[in-house]
Amino acid sequence: MIKKLLAPITVALALGLVFSSIEEVSAAAECKADSDCKAGEYCILALTPHVCKAPQEAGAPCKRDVVCASKKCDMAAGVCK
């Protein structure tokens, strides 16, 4: 009985290690400020996790004017104008 359970338990533990390491990589990729991004990109704080993107078009989520292509964010609605 124990021998039959050994293989599935080993696989489950291995998958757990893989997924936990993937989470660490994606967490490390999250930007905190515009300086974390490449030239021409901004840290989009309105997205979770925060990601670096080029200026957003109208209707995209925003919290700051700089992330919008129009440089105008409707702060109340949270979208680019």
Buried (B, 14 or more C-beta within 10 A) or exposed (E): EEEEEEEEEEEEEEEEEEEEEEEEEEEEEBBEEBEBBEEEBBBBBBBEEBBBBEBBEEEBBBEBBEBBEEEEBBEEEEBBB
